Amino acid sequence: MSDTIAMCGKQHVFWTSWTAGASITTVRLGPRRLGWCPAGRHVSLLRRVDERDLTAQQRTQLQPN
């Protein structure tokens, strides 16, 4: 299990535990997952994001881990 940055389909960013090969709270769909976006409080397709790919605005929205 590793803490990683995830982004939903509406571009909300948040920290999450992303476990390779297993998922209890999300539905795995290849490299993406269907799950809960705590930043926007909705269900969405989620994907992992490298912090270097975030905009300055997204970095400020990202709560400290």
N, CA, C and O atoms as CSV, one atom per row, in Angstrom:
chain,resi,resn,atom,element,x,y,z
A,1,MET,N,N,0.855,-1.171,0.000
A,1,MET,CA,C,0.000,0.000,0.000
A,1,MET,C,C,0.898,1.229,0.000
A,1,MET,O,O,1.899,1.282,0.714
A,2,SER,N,N,0.523,2.222,-0.816
A,2,SER,CA,C,1.315,3.443,-0.855
A,2,SER,C,C,0.392,4.649,-0.927
A,2,SER,O,O,-0.638,4.620,-1.601
A,3,ASP,N,N,0.772,5.700,-0.230
A,3,ASP,CA,C,0.019,6.947,-0.321
A,3,ASP,C,C,0.442,7.642,-1.597
A,3,ASP,O,O,1.629,7.831,-1.861
A,4,THR,N,N,-0.542,8.015,-2.375
A,4,THR,CA,C,-0.271,8.636,-3.663
A,4,THR,C,C,-1.301,9.718,-3.934
A,4,THR,O,O,-2.340,9.780,-3.276
A,5,ILE,N,N,-1.012,10.554,-4.889
A,5,ILE,CA,C,-1.946,11.594,-5.292
A,5,ILE,C,C,-2.851,11.019,-6.368
A,5,ILE,O,O,-2.389,10.369,-7.306
A,6,ALA,N,N,-4.144,11.268,-6.222
A,6,ALA,CA,C,-5.115,10.814,-7.218
A,6,ALA,C,C,-5.907,12.017,-7.712
A,6,ALA,O,O,-6.012,13.042,-7.039
A,7,MET,N,N,-6.460,11.856,-8.908
A,7,MET,CA,C,-7.288,12.908,-9.497
A,7,MET,C,C,-8.566,12.267,-10.024
A,7,MET,O,O,-8.544,11.179,-10.598
A,8,CYS,N,N,-9.679,12.964,-9.815
A,8,CYS,CA,C,-10.949,12.468,-10.335
A,8,CYS,C,C,-11.214,13.078,-11.708
A,8,CYS,O,O,-10.423,13.882,-12.201
A,9,GLY,N,N,-12.304,12.702,-12.305
A,9,GLY,CA,C,-12.666,13.197,-13.621
A,9,GLY,C,C,-12.971,14.689,-13.667
A,9,GLY,O,O,-12.943,15.296,-14.737
A,10,LYS,N,N,-13.262,15.284,-12.506
A,10,LYS,CA,C,-13.523,16.724,-12.440
A,10,LYS,C,C,-12.282,17.495,-12.005
A,10,LYS,O,O,-12.374,18.661,-11.621
A,11,GLN,N,N,-11.119,16.845,-12.064
A,11,GLN,CA,C,-9.822,17.462,-11.780
A,11,GLN,C,C,-9.581,17.783,-10.312
A,11,GLN,O,O,-8.690,18.575,-10.003
A,12,HIS,N,N,-10.357,17.186,-9.387
A,12,HIS,CA,C,-10.061,17.341,-7.969
A,12,HIS,C,C,-8.851,16.463,-7.645
A,12,HIS,O,O,-8.741,15.350,-8.158
A,13,VAL,N,N,-7.954,16.951,-6.809
A,13,VAL,CA,C,-6.787,16.175,-6.416
A,13,VAL,C,C,-6.835,15.906,-4.919
A,13,VAL,O,O,-7.316,16.733,-4.144
A,14,PHE,N,N,-6.331,14.735,-4.518
A,14,PHE,CA,C,-6.358,14.342,-3.113
A,14,PHE,C,C,-5.374,13.200,-2.888
A,14,PHE,O,O,-4.992,12.500,-3.825
A,15,TRP,N,N,-4.972,13.025,-1.634
A,15,TRP,CA,C,-4.114,11.906,-1.258
A,15,TRP,C,C,-4.998,10.684,-1.014
A,15,TRP,O,O,-6.109,10.809,-0.499
A,16,THR,N,N,-4.502,9.508,-1.384
A,16,THR,CA,C,-5.234,8.277,-1.147
A,16,THR,C,C,-4.251,7.120,-1.006
A,16,THR,O,O,-3.085,7.237,-1.383
A,17,SER,N,N,-4.721,6.021,-0.469
A,17,SER,CA,C,-3.935,4.792,-0.425
A,17,SER,C,C,-4.255,4.013,-1.686
A,17,SER,O,O,-5.408,3.648,-1.918
A,18,TRP,N,N,-3.254,3.760,-2.494
A,18,TRP,CA,C,-3.441,3.083,-3.778
A,18,TRP,C,C,-2.692,1.762,-3.710
A,18,TRP,O,O,-1.466,1.738,-3.822
A,19,THR,N,N,-3.406,0.679,-3.530
A,19,THR,CA,C,-2.802,-0.633,-3.391
A,19,THR,C,C,-2.790,-1.342,-4.731
A,19,THR,O,O,-3.834,-1.516,-5.360
A,20,ALA,N,N,-1.614,-1.749,-5.162
A,20,ALA,CA,C,-1.495,-2.476,-6.431
A,20,ALA,C,C,-2.067,-3.878,-6.275
A,20,ALA,O,O,-1.716,-4.600,-5.342
A,21,GLY,N,N,-2.941,-4.256,-7.187
A,21,GLY,CA,C,-3.460,-5.617,-7.212
A,21,GLY,C,C,-4.666,-5.874,-6.332
A,21,GLY,O,O,-5.279,-6.937,-6.435
A,22,ALA,N,N,-5.028,-4.929,-5.463
A,22,ALA,CA,C,-6.167,-5.165,-4.583
A,22,ALA,C,C,-6.895,-3.852,-4.322
A,22,ALA,O,O,-6.289,-2.782,-4.262
A,23,SER,N,N,-8.195,-3.963,-4.169
A,23,SER,CA,C,-8.978,-2.783,-3.867
A,23,SER,C,C,-10.273,-3.209,-3.188
A,23,SER,O,O,-11.005,-4.065,-3.687
A,24,ILE,N,N,-10.535,-2.600,-2.052
A,24,ILE,CA,C,-11.752,-2.926,-1.308
A,24,ILE,C,C,-12.827,-1.869,-1.539
A,24,ILE,O,O,-14.009,-2.195,-1.649
A,25,THR,N,N,-12.420,-0.607,-1.612
A,25,THR,CA,C,-13.393,0.487,-1.688
A,25,THR,C,C,-13.587,1.037,-3.096
A,25,THR,O,O,-14.400,1.940,-3.293
A,26,THR,N,N,-12.863,0.515,-4.072
A,26,THR,CA,C,-12.998,0.999,-5.448
A,26,THR,C,C,-13.137,-0.181,-6.403
A,26,THR,O,O,-12.819,-1.317,-6.051
A,27,VAL,N,N,-13.609,0.096,-7.604
A,27,VAL,CA,C,-13.702,-0.905,-8.660
A,27,VAL,C,C,-12.561,-0.641,-9.631
A,27,VAL,O,O,-12.492,0.427,-10.239
A,28,ARG,N,N,-11.670,-1.607,-9.776
A,28,ARG,CA,C,-10.518,-1.437,-10.661
A,28,ARG,C,C,-10.942,-1.559,-12.112
A,28,ARG,O,O,-11.651,-2.492,-12.490
A,29,LEU,N,N,-10.500,-0.607,-12.918
A,29,LEU,CA,C,-10.778,-0.587,-14.352
A,29,LEU,C,C,-9.466,-0.301,-15.079
A,29,LEU,O,O,-9.282,0.793,-15.612
A,30,GLY,N,N,-8.573,-1.253,-15.106
A,30,GLY,CA,C,-7.252,-1.042,-15.682
A,30,GLY,C,C,-6.463,-0.087,-14.812
A,30,GLY,O,O,-6.386,-0.289,-13.600
A,31,PRO,N,N,-5.870,0.957,-15.396
A,31,PRO,CA,C,-5.082,1.894,-14.600
A,31,PRO,C,C,-5.935,2.898,-13.813
A,31,PRO,O,O,-5.403,3.672,-13.018
A,32,ARG,N,N,-7.228,2.886,-14.029
A,32,ARG,CA,C,-8.132,3.796,-13.321
A,32,ARG,C,C,-9.027,3.000,-12.387
A,32,ARG,O,O,-9.114,1.775,-12.478
A,33,ARG,N,N,-9.685,3.711,-11.494
A,33,ARG,CA,C,-10.599,3.070,-10.556
A,33,ARG,C,C,-11.854,3.914,-10.406
A,33,ARG,O,O,-11.805,5.143,-10.446
A,34,LEU,N,N,-12.952,3.244,-10.236
A,34,LEU,CA,C,-14.207,3.920,-9.944
A,34,LEU,C,C,-14.322,3.982,-8.432
A,34,LEU,O,O,-14.355,2.950,-7.761
A,35,GLY,N,N,-14.382,5.193,-7.899
A,35,GLY,CA,C,-14.424,5.323,-6.449
A,35,GLY,C,C,-14.889,6.693,-5.999
A,35,GLY,O,O,-15.309,7.524,-6.804
A,36,TRP,N,N,-14.805,6.908,-4.707
A,36,TRP,CA,C,-15.267,8.131,-4.065
A,36,TRP,C,C,-14.179,9.193,-4.114
A,36,TRP,O,O,-13.031,8.933,-3.754
A,37,CYS,N,N,-14.542,10.382,-4.559
A,37,CYS,CA,C,-13.644,11.535,-4.550
A,37,CYS,C,C,-13.952,12.334,-3.286
A,37,CYS,O,O,-14.991,12.992,-3.219
A,38,PRO,N,N,-13.073,12.293,-2.282
A,38,PRO,CA,C,-13.353,13.025,-1.043
A,38,PRO,C,C,-13.249,14.541,-1.215
A,38,PRO,O,O,-13.850,15.287,-0.442
A,39,ALA,N,N,-12.507,15.000,-2.201
A,39,ALA,CA,C,-12.354,16.435,-2.425
A,39,ALA,C,C,-13.624,17.044,-3.008
A,39,ALA,O,O,-13.992,18.164,-2.650
A,40,GLY,N,N,-14.294,16.325,-3.896
A,40,GLY,CA,C,-15.510,16.835,-4.526
A,40,GLY,C,C,-16.773,16.190,-4.007
A,40,GLY,O,O,-17.880,16.598,-4.360
A,41,ARG,N,N,-16.608,15.171,-3.157
A,41,ARG,CA,C,-17.722,14.434,-2.549
A,41,ARG,C,C,-18.675,13.862,-3.600
A,41,ARG,O,O,-19.878,14.122,-3.586
A,42,HIS,N,N,-18.090,13.064,-4.523
A,42,HIS,CA,C,-18.870,12.410,-5.561
A,42,HIS,C,C,-18.138,11.140,-6.000
A,42,HIS,O,O,-16.969,10.948,-5.664
A,43,VAL,N,N,-18.819,10.283,-6.743
A,43,VAL,CA,C,-18.219,9.077,-7.302
A,43,VAL,C,C,-17.698,9.421,-8.688
A,43,VAL,O,O,-18.375,10.098,-9.461
A,44,SER,N,N,-16.495,8.955,-9.002
A,44,SER,CA,C,-15.878,9.316,-10.274
A,44,SER,C,C,-14.804,8.303,-10.635
A,44,SER,O,O,-14.408,7.478,-9.812
A,45,LEU,N,N,-14.340,8.375,-11.879
A,45,LEU,CA,C,-13.158,7.603,-12.266
A,45,LEU,C,C,-11.938,8.306,-11.695
A,45,LEU,O,O,-11.779,9.516,-11.857
A,46,LEU,N,N,-11.085,7.556,-11.033
A,46,LEU,CA,C,-9.893,8.091,-10.396
A,46,LEU,C,C,-8.658,7.586,-11.116
A,46,LEU,O,O,-8.650,6.482,-11.661
A,47,ARG,N,N,-7.612,8.405,-11.114
A,47,ARG,CA,C,-6.343,7.967,-11.681
A,47,ARG,C,C,-5.214,8.516,-10.829
A,47,ARG,O,O,-5.352,9.556,-10.185
A,48,ARG,N,N,-4.105,7.810,-10.835
A,48,ARG,CA,C,-2.921,8.264,-10.117
A,48,ARG,C,C,-2.284,9.423,-10.869
A,48,ARG,O,O,-2.341,9.479,-12.097
A,49,VAL,N,N,-1.676,10.351,-10.127
A,49,VAL,CA,C,-1.057,11.526,-10.724
A,49,VAL,C,C,0.300,11.752,-10.069
A,49,VAL,O,O,0.442,11.620,-8.853
A,50,ASP,N,N,1.289,12.091,-10.879
A,50,ASP,CA,C,2.596,12.471,-10.367
A,50,ASP,C,C,2.525,13.937,-9.941
A,50,ASP,O,O,1.977,14.765,-10.669
A,51,GLU,N,N,3.068,14.263,-8.779
A,51,GLU,CA,C,2.997,15.633,-8.268
A,51,GLU,C,C,3.623,16.631,-9.235
A,51,GLU,O,O,3.204,17.788,-9.275
A,52,ARG,N,N,4.598,16.218,-10.001
A,52,ARG,CA,C,5.241,17.118,-10.972
A,52,ARG,C,C,4.291,17.517,-12.096
A,52,ARG,O,O,4.522,18.526,-12.762
A,53,ASP,N,N,3.225,16.745,-12.321
A,53,ASP,CA,C,2.265,17.039,-13.386
A,53,ASP,C,C,1.141,17.972,-12.943
A,53,ASP,O,O,0.306,18.358,-13.760
A,54,LEU,N,N,1.108,18.340,-11.666
A,54,LEU,CA,C,0.048,19.199,-11.153
A,54,LEU,C,C,0.348,20.667,-11.436
A,54,LEU,O,O,1.506,21.080,-11.498
A,55,THR,N,N,-0.708,21.437,-11.605
A,55,THR,CA,C,-0.542,22.878,-11.756
A,55,THR,C,C,-0.309,23.482,-10.367
A,55,THR,O,O,-0.513,22.816,-9.352
A,56,ALA,N,N,0.112,24.728,-10.333
A,56,ALA,CA,C,0.337,25.411,-9.053
A,56,ALA,C,C,-0.962,25.489,-8.256
A,56,ALA,O,O,-0.947,25.343,-7.034
A,57,GLN,N,N,-2.083,25.717,-8.934
A,57,GLN,CA,C,-3.377,25.787,-8.259
A,57,GLN,C,C,-3.752,24.430,-7.658
A,57,GLN,O,O,-4.245,24.370,-6.531
A,58,GLN,N,N,-3.527,23.350,-8.392
A,58,GLN,CA,C,-3.833,22.020,-7.876
A,58,GLN,C,C,-2.960,21.682,-6.670
A,58,GLN,O,O,-3.419,21.033,-5.730
A,59,ARG,N,N,-1.707,22.121,-6.695
A,59,ARG,CA,C,-0.814,21.868,-5.551
A,59,ARG,C,C,-1.316,22.572,-4.289
A,59,ARG,O,O,-1.218,22.027,-3.190
A,60,THR,N,N,-1.852,23.782,-4.449
A,60,THR,CA,C,-2.374,24.492,-3.268
A,60,THR,C,C,-3.657,23.848,-2.751
A,60,THR,O,O,-3.942,23.916,-1.555
A,61,GLN,N,N,-4.439,23.220,-3.643
A,61,GLN,CA,C,-5.673,22.547,-3.227
A,61,GLN,C,C,-5.395,21.216,-2.547
A,61,GLN,O,O,-6.226,20.718,-1.788
A,62,LEU,N,N,-4.235,20.642,-2.816
A,62,LEU,CA,C,-3.887,19.336,-2.260
A,62,LEU,C,C,-3.566,19.484,-0.777
A,62,LEU,O,O,-2.621,20.183,-0.410
A,63,GLN,N,N,-4.333,18.845,0.055
A,63,GLN,CA,C,-4.116,18.915,1.496
A,63,GLN,C,C,-2.855,18.128,1.857
A,63,GLN,O,O,-2.577,17.104,1.233
A,64,PRO,N,N,-2.088,18.582,2.847
A,64,PRO,CA,C,-0.886,17.838,3.262
A,64,PRO,C,C,-1.239,16.415,3.671
A,64,PRO,O,O,-2.286,16.156,4.264
A,65,ASN,N,N,-0.338,15.507,3.337
A,65,ASN,CA,C,-0.570,14.104,3.658
A,65,ASN,C,C,-0.156,13.826,5.075
A,65,ASN,O,O,-0.273,12.693,5.541
